[in-house]
Amino acid sequence: MPKFDVAKHDLERLVGKEFTVEEWEDLFLYAKCELDDIWEHEGKIYFKADAKDTNRPDLWSAEGIARQVRWALGMVRGLPRYDIEESDVIVYVDEKLKDIRPFGVYAVVEDLELDEEALKQIIQLQEKVALTLGRKRKEVAIGTFDFDKLRPPFYYKAVEPKKIEFVPLNCEREMSAEEILEEHEKGKEYGHLIKGRPYYPLLVDSEGNVLSMPPIINSETHGKVTEETKSIFIDITGWHLETIMLALNVIVTALVERGGKIRSVRVIYKDFELKTPDLTPKEFEVDLNYIKRLAGVELTDKDIKDLLERMMYEVDFVDRRARLRYPAFRNDIMHPRDVLEDVLIAYGYNNIEPEEPELAVQGKGDDFVDFENAIRDLMVGFGLQEVMTFNLTNKEAQFDKMNIPEEDIVEIENPISQKWSALRRWLLPSLMEFLGQNTHEEYPQRIFEVGKVTLIDESRETKTISESKLGVAIAHPKVTFTEAKEILDSVLRHLGAEYAIREIEHGSFISGRAGEIIVGGRKVGIIGEIHPQVLENWGVEMPVAAFEIFLRPFYKKGVF
């Protein structure tokens, strides 16, 4: 979770009221933070805040905490209003960046009054947003510049690395792009995000002055922000417009807390254009009875409205439902329980009286987990070795390497690595990967896994369902379909199930040696000899026979 430093006097200047240290410990809870440390320096008190929510970057600064406290205490109520004046500033985005770092959004904030503490907060907020929301600058990289020292329009363009030279931040000499990546601290830390590309991203002004090489480093000589800066130009780049727009909203609204006035920027792409920032309030609707039923405290409609207005919502009641509008610097309201959480934060968790359960209960193990463990014991008894592989995988492993057409699976929106970019839908690819990594071990290799897979199910609230499956793979020079079937037969006999095998054609298996496992007229699994192409794809040097079955249909039907 993000941790960040704030000064007590700076917080109180922004709130407009003084508090004791003890009072601040409680006030931080309104901003979903806890005090991790308190210290004094040159007669001033400082706090280290420990954010307890990675989905609220608007709270990761003195400005965000102060704003939240003002609303929570009722000093201000309802939806924050932000005026955006149009400017004549334009940024042109090069289409050659589409496969490198395709999107940029921008804003100007004027009439700022900055001092040392304000400057620290701006820099710290940039770093925390880029690190956490931005996945170490992969998804979000932020640059801030003294606008009065720049010459618009600006150009976010793709430039050959050999043509790039400028003085990077905190340096005294010009460096080439490659020197920056090899020698500069930030280049060594983030250089992998662009290294090896035919072009590097570069932000320049109308006179060709380099402002930044996103997502690596800003320029030392053009636009460095200081305490004398009155107007800031903000540039944010990344891969997803929704993410960088959120980051821009967080930064500009934080600067408004320092007295700033927002001015928009036209961003021109090849096929479309934007005007940023966009602070249009977001909307959500929630059933009032849902809030009352789950809150754990007695709340009237008026109470709910009051509490939500203290959490920056605009509230209208229509047919026992609350129609809500909330600030554009938030993207964490996805379910009614998120609104309920805000109601309880405003109410004060410390004001909720704990209650002892009316019924004494005794915990016990989950029966289905016991069933899975019994299956594991059974497989070990058959002489197989258990393996435990990752639920996270990728489409190549699930489809391409298994020689089958691609289908819809659950994918991660912003994966740190493409290797771990999806949730698996079947176990056999994981077992094949294991066999491919252990070709140096003795044969026969007879392995199994009882593990979870995730399937798409549009009928469910989460649109997914997690299923438990048993996968078995046997590898040695003379393995056949029959050997895998013998184990399957023993397993299903212990589970009290009669079954049939219906021959099918399946890309992962040899033609004529694959079948669906049918129980009660329903397909519960698949069995066969692995296709030579699949063996080659995984680097497996021996024939393999394998099967995989769902376990839930057999729960409480066998001898266990």
C-alpha positions as CSV (number, residue, x, y, z in Angstrom):
1,M,0.0,0.0,0.0
2,P,1.3,3.5,-0.7
3,K,2.9,5.4,2.1
4,F,3.6,9.1,1.9
5,D,4.8,12.0,4.1
6,V,2.7,15.1,5.0
7,A,3.3,18.1,7.3
8,K,0.8,18.8,10.0
9,H,1.0,22.6,9.4
10,D,0.5,22.1,5.6
11,L,-2.6,19.9,6.2
12,E,-4.1,22.4,8.6
13,R,-3.4,25.3,6.2
14,L,-5.3,23.4,3.5
15,V,-8.2,22.4,5.8
16,G,-8.4,25.8,7.4
17,K,-8.4,24.5,11.0
18,E,-5.9,23.3,13.5
19,F,-6.1,19.9,15.3
20,T,-4.1,18.0,17.9
21,V,-2.0,15.0,16.8
22,E,-4.5,12.7,18.5
23,E,-7.4,14.3,16.5
24,W,-5.4,13.8,13.3
25,E,-5.1,10.1,14.1
26,D,-8.9,9.8,13.8
27,L,-9.2,12.3,10.9
28,F,-6.9,10.2,8.7
29,L,-9.5,7.4,8.8
30,Y,-11.8,9.5,6.7
31,A,-9.2,9.4,4.0
32,K,-8.8,5.6,4.3
33,C,-5.3,6.1,5.8
34,E,-3.6,5.3,9.1
35,L,-0.7,7.1,10.8
36,D,2.3,5.0,10.4
37,D,4.8,7.4,12.0
38,I,5.0,10.8,13.6
39,W,8.2,12.9,13.9
40,E,9.4,16.4,14.4
41,H,11.8,18.4,12.3
42,E,12.9,22.0,12.9
43,G,10.0,22.5,15.2
44,K,7.4,21.2,12.8
45,I,5.4,17.9,13.1
46,Y,5.3,15.5,10.2
47,F,3.2,12.4,9.6
48,K,3.8,9.3,7.5
49,A,0.4,8.2,6.1
50,D,-0.3,4.6,5.3
51,A,-3.0,4.4,2.6
52,K,-5.3,1.4,3.0
53,D,-6.8,1.5,-0.5
54,T,-4.9,1.3,-3.7
55,N,-8.0,2.4,-5.6
56,R,-8.0,6.0,-4.2
57,P,-5.0,7.9,-5.6
58,D,-6.9,11.1,-4.9
59,L,-6.1,10.6,-1.2
60,W,-2.4,10.1,-1.6
61,S,-1.3,13.6,-0.8
62,A,-1.8,16.4,1.7
63,E,-4.2,18.1,-0.7
64,G,-6.4,14.9,-1.0
65,I,-6.5,14.3,2.7
66,A,-7.3,17.9,3.5
67,R,-10.1,17.9,1.0
68,Q,-11.6,14.7,2.4
69,V,-11.4,16.0,6.0
70,R,-13.1,19.3,5.1
71,W,-16.0,17.4,3.6
72,A,-16.2,14.7,6.3
73,L,-16.4,17.3,9.0
74,G,-19.2,19.1,7.1
75,M,-17.2,22.2,6.4
76,V,-18.2,21.6,2.7
77,R,-20.9,19.3,1.4
78,G,-22.0,17.6,-1.8
79,L,-20.3,17.3,-5.1
80,P,-17.1,19.4,-5.6
81,R,-17.4,21.8,-8.5
82,Y,-14.5,22.5,-10.8
83,D,-14.4,25.3,-13.4
84,I,-12.3,24.6,-16.5
85,E,-11.4,27.5,-18.8
86,E,-10.5,26.8,-22.4
87,S,-7.0,27.7,-23.5
88,D,-5.4,27.9,-27.0
89,V,-2.8,25.3,-26.0
90,I,-2.6,22.3,-28.4
91,V,-0.7,19.1,-28.3
92,Y,-0.2,17.0,-31.4
93,V,0.3,13.3,-31.0
94,D,2.4,11.3,-33.4
95,E,0.6,8.2,-34.8
96,K,4.0,6.3,-34.9
97,L,3.7,6.1,-31.1
98,K,0.7,3.7,-31.3
99,D,2.8,0.6,-30.6
100,I,5.3,2.4,-28.3
101,R,3.3,4.6,-25.8
102,P,0.2,5.7,-27.7
103,F,-1.7,8.1,-25.5
104,G,-1.1,11.5,-23.8
105,V,-3.4,13.8,-21.9
106,Y,-2.6,17.3,-20.7
107,A,-3.7,20.3,-18.7
108,V,-2.6,23.7,-17.5
109,V,-3.1,24.9,-13.9
110,E,-2.6,28.6,-13.3
111,D,-2.5,31.1,-10.4
112,L,-0.6,28.7,-8.1
113,E,1.1,29.8,-4.8
114,L,3.8,27.2,-4.2
115,D,6.3,26.9,-1.3
116,E,8.7,24.1,-0.4
117,E,6.0,21.9,1.2
118,A,3.6,22.3,-1.7
119,L,6.4,21.4,-4.2
120,K,7.2,18.3,-2.2
121,Q,3.6,17.2,-2.3
122,I,3.3,17.7,-6.0
123,I,6.4,15.6,-6.7
124,Q,5.4,13.0,-4.1
125,L,1.9,12.6,-5.6
126,Q,3.3,12.2,-9.1
127,E,5.6,9.5,-7.9
128,K,3.0,7.6,-5.9
129,V,0.4,7.7,-8.8
130,A,3.0,6.6,-11.4
131,L,4.3,3.8,-9.1
132,T,1.0,2.3,-7.9
133,L,-1.8,3.3,-10.4
134,G,0.8,3.5,-13.1
135,R,2.4,0.1,-12.4
136,K,5.9,1.6,-12.1
137,R,5.3,4.0,-15.0
138,K,4.3,1.3,-17.4
139,E,0.7,2.5,-17.5
140,V,1.1,6.1,-16.2
141,A,4.0,8.4,-16.4
142,I,3.6,12.0,-15.3
143,G,5.5,15.2,-16.1
144,T,5.0,18.7,-14.7
145,F,6.6,21.8,-16.2
146,D,6.7,25.6,-15.6
147,F,4.2,26.6,-18.3
148,D,5.5,30.2,-18.4
149,K,8.9,29.0,-19.7
150,L,7.4,26.9,-22.5
151,R,6.4,27.7,-26.1
152,P,3.2,26.0,-27.2
153,P,2.0,24.2,-29.3
154,F,3.6,21.0,-28.1
155,Y,4.4,17.8,-30.0
156,Y,4.3,14.3,-28.5
157,K,6.3,12.5,-31.1
158,A,8.2,9.4,-32.0
159,V,12.0,10.1,-32.6
160,E,14.8,7.8,-33.5
161,P,17.0,7.2,-30.4
162,K,20.2,8.4,-32.2
163,K,18.6,11.8,-32.9
164,I,17.8,12.5,-29.2
165,E,20.0,14.7,-27.0
166,F,19.1,16.9,-24.1
167,V,20.1,17.6,-20.5
168,P,18.1,15.2,-18.2
169,L,16.8,16.3,-14.9
170,N,19.4,16.8,-12.2
171,C,22.3,16.6,-14.7
172,E,24.6,19.3,-16.0
173,R,25.4,18.0,-19.5
174,E,23.6,16.9,-22.6
175,M,23.2,13.1,-22.9
176,S,22.0,10.9,-25.8
177,A,19.0,8.7,-25.3
178,E,21.2,5.6,-25.0
179,E,23.4,7.4,-22.4
180,I,20.3,8.3,-20.4
181,L,19.1,4.7,-20.4
182,E,22.5,3.3,-19.5
183,E,23.8,6.0,-17.0
184,H,21.0,8.0,-15.5
185,E,19.3,6.6,-12.4
186,K,15.8,6.9,-13.9
187,G,17.0,5.5,-17.2
188,K,18.4,2.4,-15.5
189,E,15.2,2.0,-13.5
190,Y,12.7,2.5,-16.3
191,G,14.6,2.1,-19.5
192,H,13.2,-1.3,-20.2
193,L,9.8,0.3,-21.0
194,I,11.2,1.7,-24.3
195,K,14.6,0.2,-24.9
196,G,14.9,-1.6,-28.2
197,R,12.1,0.3,-29.9
198,P,12.7,1.9,-33.3
199,Y,11.5,5.2,-31.8
200,Y,11.4,6.7,-28.4
201,P,8.6,9.1,-27.1
202,L,9.6,12.7,-26.9
203,L,7.7,15.8,-25.8
204,V,8.9,19.0,-27.4
205,D,7.6,22.6,-27.7
206,S,7.2,24.7,-30.8
207,E,10.8,25.7,-30.8
208,G,12.0,22.1,-30.7
209,N,13.1,22.2,-27.0
210,V,12.9,18.8,-25.3
211,L,10.6,18.8,-22.3
212,S,10.5,15.1,-21.6
213,M,11.4,11.6,-22.8
214,P,8.4,9.7,-21.3
215,P,8.3,7.6,-19.3
216,I,11.9,8.1,-18.3
217,I,12.9,11.6,-17.4
218,N,12.1,15.3,-17.8
219,S,14.5,18.0,-19.0
220,E,16.6,20.0,-16.6
221,T,16.8,23.1,-18.8
222,H,13.2,23.5,-20.0
223,G,10.3,23.9,-17.7
224,K,11.6,22.7,-14.3
225,V,9.0,23.4,-11.6
226,T,10.3,25.6,-8.7
227,E,8.7,27.5,-5.8
228,E,8.5,30.5,-8.1
229,T,6.4,28.6,-10.6
230,K,2.9,30.1,-11.1
231,S,1.5,28.0,-13.9
232,I,2.1,24.3,-14.4
233,F,1.7,22.3,-17.6
234,I,0.9,18.6,-16.9
235,D,1.6,15.8,-19.3
236,I,0.6,12.2,-18.7
237,T,1.3,9.3,-21.0
238,G,0.4,5.7,-21.1
239,W,-1.4,2.8,-22.8
240,H,-5.0,3.3,-21.7
241,L,-6.9,6.6,-22.0
242,E,-9.2,5.8,-19.1
243,T,-6.2,5.3,-16.7
244,I,-4.2,8.4,-17.7
245,M,-7.4,10.5,-17.7
246,L,-8.0,9.4,-14.1
247,A,-4.4,10.3,-13.2
248,L,-4.7,13.7,-14.8
249,N,-7.9,14.4,-12.8
250,V,-6.2,13.4,-9.6
251,I,-3.3,15.8,-10.3
252,V,-5.2,18.8,-11.5
253,T,-7.8,18.7,-8.6
254,A,-5.0,18.4,-6.1
255,L,-3.5,21.6,-7.6
256,V,-6.8,23.3,-7.2
257,E,-6.4,22.8,-3.5
258,R,-3.3,25.1,-3.8
259,G,-5.5,27.8,-5.4
260,G,-5.0,26.8,-9.0
261,K,-7.3,27.4,-11.9
262,I,-7.7,24.7,-14.5
263,R,-7.3,25.4,-18.2
264,S,-8.0,22.7,-20.8
265,V,-5.7,21.5,-23.6
266,R,-6.7,20.3,-27.1
267,V,-5.0,16.9,-27.8
268,I,-5.0,16.1,-31.5
269,Y,-4.5,12.5,-32.7
270,K,-4.6,11.3,-36.3
271,D,-8.2,10.1,-36.2
272,F,-9.7,12.0,-33.3
273,E,-9.1,14.8,-30.8
274,L,-9.7,15.3,-27.1
275,K,-10.1,18.2,-24.7
276,T,-8.5,17.4,-21.4
277,P,-9.0,17.3,-18.5
278,D,-12.6,16.0,-18.4
279,L,-14.0,16.5,-14.9
280,T,-17.6,15.5,-15.7
281,P,-19.0,13.9,-12.6
282,K,-19.6,10.2,-12.7
283,E,-23.0,8.6,-11.9
284,F,-24.2,5.6,-9.9
285,E,-27.5,4.3,-8.4
286,V,-28.1,2.3,-5.3
287,D,-31.1,0.8,-3.5
288,L,-31.6,2.6,-0.1
289,N,-32.8,-0.7,1.4
290,Y,-29.5,-2.3,0.6
291,I,-27.7,0.4,2.5
292,K,-30.0,0.1,5.5
293,R,-30.0,-3.7,5.6
294,L,-26.2,-4.0,5.6
295,A,-25.0,-0.9,7.4
296,G,-25.3,-2.5,10.9
297,V,-26.7,0.8,12.3
298,E,-30.1,2.5,12.2
299,L,-30.1,5.0,9.3
300,T,-32.9,7.1,7.9
301,D,-33.0,8.3,4.3
302,K,-32.0,11.8,5.6
303,D,-29.0,10.2,7.5
304,I,-27.9,8.4,4.3
305,K,-28.1,11.6,2.3
306,D,-26.2,13.6,4.9
307,L,-23.4,11.0,5.1
308,L,-23.0,10.7,1.4
309,E,-22.9,14.5,0.9
310,R,-20.0,14.5,3.4
311,M,-18.3,12.0,1.1
312,M,-18.6,14.4,-1.9
313,Y,-21.7,12.8,-3.5
314,E,-24.6,14.7,-4.9
315,V,-27.7,12.7,-3.9
316,D,-31.3,12.5,-5.3
317,F,-33.9,10.1,-4.1
318,V,-36.1,8.4,-6.8
319,D,-38.4,5.5,-6.0
320,R,-36.5,4.2,-2.9
321,R,-33.2,4.5,-4.8
322,A,-30.4,7.0,-4.4
323,R,-29.1,8.5,-7.7
324,L,-25.6,9.6,-7.1
325,R,-23.1,11.9,-8.8
326,Y,-19.5,11.8,-7.6
327,P,-16.1,13.3,-8.6
328,A,-14.2,12.4,-11.7
329,F,-11.0,11.8,-9.7
330,R,-12.6,8.5,-8.4
331,N,-13.0,5.2,-10.3
332,D,-13.6,2.9,-7.4
333,I,-17.4,2.9,-7.3
334,M,-18.3,-0.4,-9.0
335,H,-20.9,-2.0,-6.7
336,P,-23.4,-0.8,-4.1
337,R,-21.1,-2.0,-1.3
338,D,-18.6,0.7,-2.4
339,V,-21.2,3.3,-1.6
340,L,-22.1,1.5,1.6
341,E,-18.4,1.7,2.6
342,D,-18.4,5.5,2.1
343,V,-21.6,5.8,4.2
344,L,-19.9,3.9,7.1
345,I,-16.6,5.9,6.7
346,A,-18.6,9.2,7.1
347,Y,-20.6,7.7,10.0
348,G,-17.3,6.7,11.6
349,Y,-16.2,3.1,12.2
350,N,-15.3,4.0,15.7
351,N,-19.0,5.1,16.3
352,I,-20.3,1.6,15.5
353,E,-20.9,-0.4,18.6
354,P,-19.5,-4.0,18.3
355,E,-22.0,-6.7,19.0
356,E,-21.4,-10.2,20.1
357,P,-23.0,-12.9,17.9
358,E,-26.3,-14.2,19.3
359,L,-25.4,-17.8,18.4
360,A,-22.2,-19.5,19.5
361,V,-20.6,-21.2,16.5
362,Q,-17.7,-23.5,16.1
363,G,-15.5,-23.3,13.0
364,K,-14.9,-26.4,10.9
365,G,-13.2,-27.3,7.6
366,D,-15.0,-26.9,4.4
367,D,-16.5,-30.2,3.3
368,F,-15.6,-29.7,-0.4
369,V,-12.0,-29.0,0.6
370,D,-12.0,-32.3,2.5
371,F,-13.3,-34.0,-0.6
372,E,-10.5,-32.5,-2.7
373,N,-8.0,-33.7,-0.2
374,A,-9.5,-37.2,-0.3
375,I,-9.0,-37.1,-4.1
376,R,-5.4,-36.1,-3.6
377,D,-4.8,-39.1,-1.2
378,L,-6.4,-41.4,-3.7
379,M,-4.2,-40.2,-6.6
380,V,-1.1,-40.6,-4.4
381,G,-2.3,-44.1,-3.6
382,F,-2.3,-44.8,-7.3
383,G,1.4,-43.9,-7.4
384,L,1.1,-40.4,-9.0
385,Q,3.0,-37.4,-7.8
386,E,1.1,-34.2,-7.0
387,V,2.1,-30.9,-8.6
388,M,0.8,-27.4,-7.8
389,T,0.9,-24.9,-10.6
390,F,-0.2,-21.3,-11.0
391,N,-3.8,-20.2,-11.8
392,L,-2.4,-17.3,-13.8
393,T,-1.3,-18.1,-17.3
394,N,-1.7,-16.7,-20.8
395,K,-3.6,-17.3,-24.0
396,E,-0.6,-18.8,-25.8
397,A,-0.3,-21.5,-23.2
398,Q,-4.0,-22.2,-23.0
399,F,-4.6,-22.3,-26.8
400,D,-1.7,-21.9,-29.2
401,K,0.7,-24.4,-27.5
402,M,-2.3,-26.9,-27.1
403,N,-3.0,-26.7,-30.8
404,I,-6.6,-25.5,-30.4
405,P,-8.5,-22.4,-31.5
406,E,-8.6,-19.4,-29.2
407,E,-11.7,-18.9,-27.1
408,D,-12.8,-16.2,-24.6
409,I,-11.1,-16.5,-21.2
410,V,-10.8,-14.2,-18.2
411,E,-7.9,-11.8,-18.9
412,I,-6.1,-9.3,-16.7
413,E,-6.6,-5.8,-17.9
414,N,-3.2,-4.4,-17.0
415,P,-0.9,-7.4,-16.5
416,I,2.6,-6.8,-15.2
417,S,3.8,-9.6,-17.5
418,Q,2.2,-11.2,-20.6
419,K,3.2,-14.5,-19.1
420,W,0.7,-14.0,-16.4
421,S,-2.1,-12.2,-18.3
422,A,-5.1,-14.6,-17.9
423,L,-6.7,-17.1,-15.7
424,R,-6.5,-20.7,-16.8
425,R,-9.6,-22.5,-18.1
426,W,-8.1,-26.0,-18.0
427,L,-5.3,-27.8,-16.2
428,L,-3.6,-29.9,-18.9
429,P,-1.5,-26.9,-20.3
430,S,-0.1,-26.4,-16.8
431,L,0.8,-30.2,-16.6
432,M,2.4,-30.1,-20.0
433,E,4.5,-27.1,-19.0
434,F,5.6,-29.0,-15.9
435,L,6.6,-32.0,-18.0
436,G,8.5,-29.7,-20.4
437,Q,10.5,-28.3,-17.6
438,N,11.5,-31.7,-16.2
439,T,12.8,-33.6,-19.2
440,H,16.0,-34.1,-17.3
441,E,14.3,-36.2,-14.6
442,E,13.8,-40.0,-14.7
443,Y,10.8,-41.6,-16.5
444,P,8.1,-42.6,-16.1
445,Q,6.7,-39.4,-14.9
446,R,3.2,-39.7,-13.5
447,I,1.7,-36.5,-12.2
448,F,-1.6,-35.0,-11.2
449,E,-3.1,-31.8,-10.0
450,V,-6.3,-30.9,-8.1
451,G,-6.7,-27.2,-8.9
452,K,-8.9,-24.3,-9.7
453,V,-9.9,-23.1,-13.2
454,T,-11.9,-20.0,-14.0
455,L,-14.7,-20.0,-16.6
456,I,-16.8,-17.3,-18.1
457,D,-20.5,-17.4,-16.9
458,E,-22.6,-14.4,-17.9
459,S,-25.4,-15.5,-15.5
460,R,-23.3,-14.7,-12.4
461,E,-22.7,-11.3,-10.8
462,T,-18.9,-11.6,-11.4
463,K,-19.5,-13.0,-14.9
464,T,-17.2,-15.9,-13.9
465,I,-17.2,-19.1,-12.0
466,S,-14.4,-21.0,-10.3
467,E,-14.4,-24.7,-10.7
468,S,-12.3,-27.5,-9.2
469,K,-10.8,-30.0,-11.6
470,L,-8.5,-33.1,-11.5
471,G,-5.8,-33.3,-14.2
472,V,-3.6,-36.3,-14.8
473,A,-0.6,-36.7,-17.2
474,I,1.6,-39.7,-17.7
475,A,4.9,-39.6,-19.7
476,H,7.2,-42.4,-20.7
477,P,8.2,-44.2,-23.9
478,K,5.4,-46.8,-23.9
479,V,2.5,-44.8,-22.5
480,T,-0.9,-45.4,-24.1
481,F,-4.5,-44.3,-23.9
482,T,-5.3,-47.4,-21.9
483,E,-2.9,-46.5,-19.1
484,A,-4.7,-43.1,-18.6
485,K,-8.1,-44.8,-18.9
486,E,-7.2,-47.3,-16.2
487,I,-6.5,-44.5,-13.7
488,L,-9.7,-42.7,-14.8
489,D,-11.7,-45.9,-14.3
490,S,-10.3,-46.4,-10.8
491,V,-11.1,-42.7,-9.8
492,L,-14.7,-42.8,-11.1
493,R,-15.3,-46.2,-9.5
494,H,-14.3,-44.7,-6.1
495,L,-16.6,-41.8,-6.9
496,G,-19.5,-44.1,-7.5
497,A,-19.9,-42.9,-11.1
498,E,-20.7,-44.9,-14.2
499,Y,-19.2,-43.3,-17.3
500,A,-18.8,-43.6,-21.0
501,I,-16.1,-42.3,-23.4
502,R,-17.3,-40.8,-26.7
503,E,-14.6,-40.4,-29.4
504,I,-14.0,-36.9,-30.5
505,E,-11.5,-34.9,-32.6
506,H,-9.5,-32.5,-30.5
507,G,-6.4,-30.5,-31.6
508,S,-4.5,-31.3,-28.4
509,F,-4.8,-35.1,-28.9
510,I,-3.9,-37.7,-31.6
511,S,-6.7,-38.3,-34.0
512,G,-8.6,-41.4,-33.0
513,R,-7.1,-41.5,-29.5
514,A,-9.2,-38.8,-27.8
515,G,-12.6,-38.9,-26.1
516,E,-15.1,-36.9,-24.0
517,I,-15.9,-38.4,-20.6
518,I,-19.7,-38.6,-20.2
519,V,-21.4,-39.1,-16.9
520,G,-25.2,-39.1,-16.7
521,G,-25.4,-37.7,-20.2
522,R,-23.2,-34.8,-19.3
523,K,-19.7,-34.1,-20.4
524,V,-17.4,-33.9,-17.3
525,G,-14.0,-34.2,-18.9
526,I,-11.6,-35.2,-21.7
527,I,-9.0,-38.0,-22.2
528,G,-6.5,-38.9,-24.8
529,E,-2.9,-39.2,-26.1
530,I,-1.2,-35.8,-26.5
531,H,-0.6,-34.8,-30.1
532,P,3.1,-34.7,-31.2
533,Q,2.8,-31.0,-32.2
534,V,1.7,-30.2,-28.6
535,L,4.6,-32.2,-27.3
536,E,7.0,-30.3,-29.5
537,N,5.4,-26.9,-28.5
538,W,6.1,-27.7,-24.8
539,G,9.5,-29.3,-25.3
540,V,8.3,-32.7,-24.0
541,E,10.5,-35.5,-25.3
542,M,8.2,-38.5,-24.4
543,P,4.7,-39.6,-25.4
544,V,2.0,-38.4,-22.9
545,A,-1.4,-39.7,-22.1
546,A,-3.7,-37.4,-20.0
547,F,-7.2,-36.7,-18.8
548,E,-9.0,-34.0,-17.0
549,I,-12.4,-34.0,-15.1
550,F,-14.5,-31.6,-13.2
551,L,-14.8,-32.6,-9.5
552,R,-18.0,-30.8,-8.4
553,P,-20.4,-33.2,-10.1
554,F,-19.0,-36.1,-8.0
555,Y,-19.1,-34.3,-4.7
556,K,-20.9,-36.5,-2.0
557,K,-21.5,-39.3,-4.5
558,G,-18.5,-41.4,-3.9
559,V,-17.1,-43.4,-1.0
560,F,-15.4,-40.5,0.6
